[in-house]
């Protein structure tokens, strides 16, 4: 199988995991981010999955050899919160506005530009793949990502999505045995 085909399969598998609980067993370890969402945990999970699935679709369907990516599939609330902050034309969840504030307080990072954020999903740059979003207790969310066993990777674009979806706080990433993922229920699946 050639390299291009492997990349397509890898991202097709990721898109499938974003829309439903993974049916296959994870590798020896996943990296977990523990998240305290603002508001309803199920609504949080839906927002996070929606945003990351849209970005993964951009990565899967568009080449990164252009200067501007088509962002029409990105949820409007996320595009506005990323690029312009607020809008009376778009219903931005209050949890997302608060999550944006918490991102700046917690991460001490500058503002994101939507195109800059989307280009972070270039397969040649991204060092993580979505695995699942679960809850151990109905209050906390745990975002599981596959980093091929690397405990520390660059993923600030992921932190932005976690907070912009409505996180109060997030801790990690921590290399965690896949068995812990198996014992938790997936959230945010429609």
KEKE-3310 file (N, C-alpha, C; in steps of 0.2 Angstrom, whole numbers, plus 5000, padded with zeros to 4 digits):
npx = (5004:5003:5010:5001:4989:4989:4988:4975:4967:4971:4965:4952:4948:4950:4940:4929:4930:4927:4913:4907:4908:4924:4927:4937:4952:4962:4980:4995:4995:4986:4985:4978:4967:4961:4945:4936:4920:4911:4894:4882:4888:4886:4882:4893:4902:4896:4899:4913:4916:4910:4917:4930:4928:4924:4936:4945:4939:4941:4955:4956:4949:4954:4969:4984:4992:4988:4985:4974:4961:4946:4934:4920:4914:4916:4909:4899:4898:4910:4920:4917:4920:4934:4939:4934:4928:4914:4897:4882:4875:4877:4873:4882:4887:4886:4894:4905:4910:4914:4923:4933:4938:4944:4953:4963:4967:4972:4981:4989:4991:4991:4979:4969:4969:4957:4961:4975:4973:4966:4976:4985:4980:4986:4992:5005:5010:5003:5003:4995:4980:4963:4955:4944:4930:4926:4917:4921:4913:4901:4903:4916:4925:4935:4947:4953:4968:4977:4994:5004:5011:5019:5022:5022:5018:5017:5002:4993:4983:4973:4971:4965:4953:4947:4945:4937:4926:4920:4926:4930:4942:4957:4967:4983:4992:4992:5000:4991:4985:4976:4966:4959:4952:4943:4934:4926:4912:4907:4904:4894:4890:4880)
npy = (4994:5011:5027:5038:5031:5025:5037:5042:5031:5032:5045:5043:5033:5041:5050:5042:5038:5050:5052:5041:5029:5021:5005:4997:4991:5001:5006:5002:5013:5028:5046:5056:5070:5078:5086:5100:5104:5118:5120:5109:5092:5084:5092:5100:5090:5087:5099:5100:5088:5092:5103:5098:5087:5094:5101:5090:5085:5095:5094:5081:5082:5093:5099:5105:5113:5126:5144:5148:5140:5132:5136:5134:5123:5123:5125:5140:5147:5144:5148:5162:5165:5162:5170:5183:5186:5190:5190:5197:5191:5177:5164:5161:5150:5153:5146:5144:5157:5160:5149:5153:5164:5158:5150:5160:5165:5153:5147:5157:5161:5169:5176:5166:5164:5159:5153:5150:5141:5131:5126:5120:5107:5100:5085:5083:5091:5089:5079:5071:5060:5060:5050:5047:5054:5054:5051:5049:5050:5058:5071:5076:5077:5067:5068:5058:5055:5049:5047:5039:5034:5044:5055:5069:5081:5094:5103:5114:5119:5110:5112:5125:5121:5113:5122:5132:5126:5126:5124:5124:5121:5112:5098:5089:5084:5066:5051:5037:5021:5011:5003:5011:5020:5011:5008:5019:5029:5035:5052:5065:5060:5060)
npz = (5000:4996:5002:5001:5001:5013:5022:5018:5023:5037:5041:5037:5046:5058:5056:5057:5070:5076:5075:5080:5094:5095:5088:5088:5097:5106:5104:5114:5123:5126:5125:5137:5140:5153:5156:5162:5159:5155:5159:5152:5150:5139:5129:5128:5123:5110:5104:5104:5096:5084:5080:5079:5070:5058:5055:5053:5042:5033:5032:5027:5014:5007:4999:5006:4999:4996:4998:5005:5014:5012:5022:5024:5030:5043:5059:5061:5073:5079:5070:5071:5084:5084:5074:5075:5087:5093:5087:5082:5072:5073:5083:5096:5108:5125:5134:5126:5124:5137:5138:5129:5135:5146:5140:5136:5149:5155:5146:5141:5128:5112:5101:5090:5072:5060:5048:5051:5062:5055:5046:5055:5055:5044:5038:5038:5048:5060:5075:5082:5083:5084:5096:5106:5115:5132:5147:5164:5175:5173:5175:5172:5157:5146:5135:5122:5114:5100:5100:5095:5106:5111:5124:5125:5114:5101:5101:5101:5094:5097:5110:5109:5103:5113:5123:5117:5114:5126:5138:5156:5162:5158:5160:5158:5144:5147:5147:5145:5150:5138:5143:5152:5145:5139:5149:5151:5146:5130:5125:5118:5105:5092)
capx = (5000:5007:5010:4995:4983:4989:4986:4968:4964:4972:4961:4945:4947:4949:4933:4924:4930:4924:4906:4905:4914:4929:4925:4943:4956:4968:4986:4997:4993:4983:4986:4972:4967:4955:4942:4930:4916:4906:4888:4880:4893:4884:4882:4900:4905:4894:4902:4920:4916:4908:4922:4936:4926:4924:4943:4947:4936:4946:4962:4955:4946:4958:4976:4987:4996:4985:4986:4968:4957:4939:4932:4913:4911:4917:4903:4899:4900:4918:4923:4917:4924:4941:4942:4931:4926:4907:4893:4875:4872:4878:4872:4888:4885:4889:4900:4911:4913:4918:4929:4938:4941:4948:4959:4968:4969:4975:4986:4993:4993:4988:4972:4970:4966:4954:4965:4980:4971:4965:4983:4988:4978:4990:4994:5013:5012:4999:5006:4990:4974:4957:4952:4937:4929:4922:4916:4922:4908:4896:4904:4922:4926:4942:4948:4958:4971:4983:5000:5009:5015:5023:5018:5022:5018:5014:4995:4990:4976:4968:4969:4960:4946:4945:4942:4932:4920:4917:4930:4933:4949:4959:4974:4986:4991:4995:5000:4986:4983:4970:4960:4955:4947:4938:4930:4922:4906:4908:4899:4894:4889:4873)
capy = (5000:5017:5031:5042:5027:5024:5043:5042:5027:5034:5050:5040:5030:5046:5053:5037:5038:5056:5051:5035:5026:5017:4998:4993:4992:5006:5003:5001:5019:5034:5052:5059:5077:5079:5092:5102:5108:5123:5118:5102:5089:5081:5098:5101:5084:5088:5105:5098:5083:5095:5107:5094:5084:5099:5102:5084:5085:5100:5090:5075:5084:5098:5099:5110:5117:5132:5149:5149:5134:5133:5135:5134:5118:5125:5128:5147:5150:5143:5153:5169:5165:5161:5176:5190:5186:5189:5193:5197:5187:5170:5162:5158:5147:5157:5142:5145:5163:5159:5145:5157:5168:5153:5148:5165:5165:5147:5145:5163:5161:5174:5175:5162:5166:5153:5149:5148:5135:5125:5124:5115:5100:5097:5079:5083:5094:5086:5074:5067:5059:5059:5043:5047:5059:5050:5053:5044:5051:5062:5078:5078:5074:5065:5068:5053:5056:5044:5050:5034:5033:5050:5059:5076:5083:5100:5102:5120:5119:5105:5116:5130:5118:5111:5128:5136:5122:5127:5121:5129:5119:5106:5095:5084:5077:5061:5045:5033:5014:5011:5000:5016:5022:5006:5008:5025:5030:5040:5057:5070:5057:5061)
capz = (5000:4995:5007:5000:5003:5021:5025:5017:5028:5043:5042:5037:5052:5063:5055:5059:5077:5079:5074:5084:5098:5091:5089:5089:5103:5105:5105:5121:5127:5123:5129:5139:5143:5158:5154:5166:5154:5157:5157:5151:5147:5133:5124:5127:5119:5104:5101:5102:5091:5078:5077:5076:5064:5053:5054:5050:5035:5029:5031:5023:5008:5004:5000:5010:4995:4994:5003:5009:5014:5012:5029:5025:5034:5050:5063:5061:5080:5080:5065:5074:5091:5083:5070:5077:5094:5094:5082:5083:5067:5074:5090:5099:5114:5131:5136:5121:5125:5143:5137:5125:5141:5150:5136:5137:5156:5156:5141:5140:5121:5108:5098:5084:5066:5058:5043:5055:5065:5050:5043:5060:5053:5039:5040:5039:5054:5066:5078:5085:5080:5088:5098:5108:5121:5136:5154:5170:5181:5171:5176:5169:5151:5145:5127:5121:5107:5099:5098:5094:5112:5113:5129:5124:5107:5100:5100:5104:5090:5100:5116:5107:5102:5119:5127:5113:5114:5132:5144:5161:5163:5155:5162:5154:5142:5151:5143:5150:5147:5134:5147:5156:5140:5138:5155:5151:5141:5125:5125:5112:5099:5090)
cpx = (5004:5006:5003:4989:4983:4986:4978:4965:4965:4967:4953:4944:4946:4942:4928:4924:4927:4916:4903:4910:4918:4927:4932:4947:4961:4974:4988:4995:4990:4985:4979:4972:4960:4952:4936:4926:4912:4899:4887:4886:4892:4884:4889:4903:4903:4898:4909:4920:4915:4913:4928:4935:4927:4932:4946:4945:4940:4952:4961:4953:4950:4965:4978:4992:4993:4986:4980:4964:4950:4936:4924:4910:4912:4911:4904:4901:4907:4922:4923:4920:4931:4943:4940:4928:4919:4903:4886:4871:4873:4877:4878:4886:4889:4895:4906:4914:4917:4924:4935:4942:4946:4954:4965:4971:4974:4981:4991:4996:4989:4982:4974:4966:4963:4958:4972:4979:4970:4971:4986:4985:4981:4993:5002:5015:5009:5002:5001:4984:4969:4956:4945:4936:4924:4921:4917:4916:4902:4897:4911:4922:4933:4942:4954:4961:4976:4989:5006:5014:5019:5019:5017:5023:5015:5006:4991:4983:4971:4966:4964:4953:4943:4941:4937:4926:4916:4920:4932:4940:4951:4966:4976:4991:4995:4994:4996:4985:4976:4964:4956:4950:4941:4932:4925:4917:4908:4903:4900:4892:4881:4869)
cpy = (5006:5022:5035:5038:5026:5031:5044:5037:5029:5040:5048:5037:5035:5049:5049:5037:5044:5056:5045:5032:5021:5009:4994:4995:4997:5002:5003:5007:5025:5040:5055:5066:5077:5086:5093:5106:5113:5121:5110:5098:5086:5086:5100:5096:5085:5094:5103:5093:5087:5099:5103:5090:5088:5100:5096:5083:5089:5097:5084:5077:5089:5097:5105:5114:5123:5137:5150:5142:5136:5131:5135:5129:5118:5128:5136:5150:5149:5148:5160:5170:5165:5168:5183:5191:5185:5192:5192:5193:5180:5169:5158:5156:5151:5153:5143:5152:5163:5154:5149:5161:5164:5151:5154:5166:5159:5145:5151:5163:5167:5172:5170:5165:5159:5149:5146:5141:5129:5122:5119:5108:5097:5091:5079:5087:5091:5080:5070:5066:5058:5052:5043:5053:5055:5054:5048:5044:5056:5069:5080:5074:5072:5064:5063:5054:5051:5048:5045:5033:5039:5054:5066:5078:5090:5100:5108:5121:5115:5109:5121:5127:5116:5117:5132:5132:5123:5124:5126:5127:5113:5104:5090:5088:5072:5055:5040:5026:5014:5008:5005:5019:5017:5006:5014:5025:5036:5045:5061:5066:5058:5055)
cpz = (5000:5001:5007:5003:5010:5024:5024:5022:5035:5045:5041:5043:5058:5062:5058:5067:5080:5079:5078:5089:5094:5093:5089:5095:5101:5106:5112:5125:5123:5127:5130:5142:5147:5157:5159:5161:5158:5155:5156:5147:5140:5127:5122:5122:5111:5100:5099:5097:5084:5075:5075:5070:5058:5051:5051:5043:5030:5027:5026:5015:5004:5004:5004:5006:4992:5000:5008:5008:5015:5019:5030:5029:5041:5053:5063:5068:5081:5076:5068:5080:5089:5079:5073:5084:5095:5088:5084:5078:5068:5082:5092:5106:5120:5134:5132:5122:5132:5142:5133:5131:5145:5147:5137:5144:5157:5152:5140:5132:5118:5105:5092:5078:5063:5053:5046:5058:5061:5047:5048:5059:5047:5042:5041:5045:5061:5068:5082:5081:5085:5090:5100:5113:5125:5143:5159:5175:5179:5172:5172:5162:5150:5137:5126:5114:5106:5096:5097:5100:5114:5118:5128:5116:5106:5098:5102:5100:5094:5107:5115:5106:5108:5123:5123:5113:5121:5138:5149:5163:5160:5158:5158:5149:5146:5147:5148:5146:5144:5138:5151:5151:5139:5143:5155:5145:5137:5126:5119:5106:5098:5088)
residu = (UNK:UNK:UNK:UNK:UNK:UNK:UNK:UNK:UNK:UNK:UNK:UNK:UNK:UNK:UNK:UNK:UNK:UNK:UNK:UNK:UNK:UNK:UNK:UNK:UNK:UNK:UNK:UNK:UNK:UNK:UNK:UNK:UNK:UNK:UNK:UNK:UNK:UNK:UNK:UNK:UNK:UNK:UNK:UNK:UNK:UNK:UNK:UNK:UNK:UNK:UNK:UNK:UNK:UNK:UNK:UNK:UNK:UNK:UNK:UNK:UNK:UNK:UNK:UNK:UNK:UNK:UNK:UNK:UNK:UNK:UNK:UNK:UNK:UNK:UNK:UNK:UNK:UNK:UNK:UNK:UNK:UNK:UNK:UNK:UNK:UNK:UNK:UNK:UNK:UNK:UNK:UNK:UNK:UNK:UNK:UNK:UNK:UNK:UNK:UNK:UNK:UNK:UNK:UNK:UNK:UNK:UNK:UNK:UNK:UNK:UNK:UNK:UNK:UNK:UNK:UNK:UNK:UNK:UNK:UNK:UNK:UNK:UNK:UNK:UNK:UNK:UNK:UNK:UNK:UNK:UNK:UNK:UNK:UNK:UNK:UNK:UNK:UNK:UNK:UNK:UNK:UNK:UNK:UNK:UNK:UNK:UNK:UNK:UNK:UNK:UNK:UNK:UNK:UNK:UNK:UNK:UNK:UNK:UNK:UNK:UNK:UNK:UNK:UNK:UNK:UNK:UNK:UNK:UNK:UNK:UNK:UNK:UNK:UNK:UNK:UNK:UNK:UNK:UNK:UNK:UNK:UNK:UNK:UNK:UNK:UNK:UNK:UNK:UNK:UNK)
# end
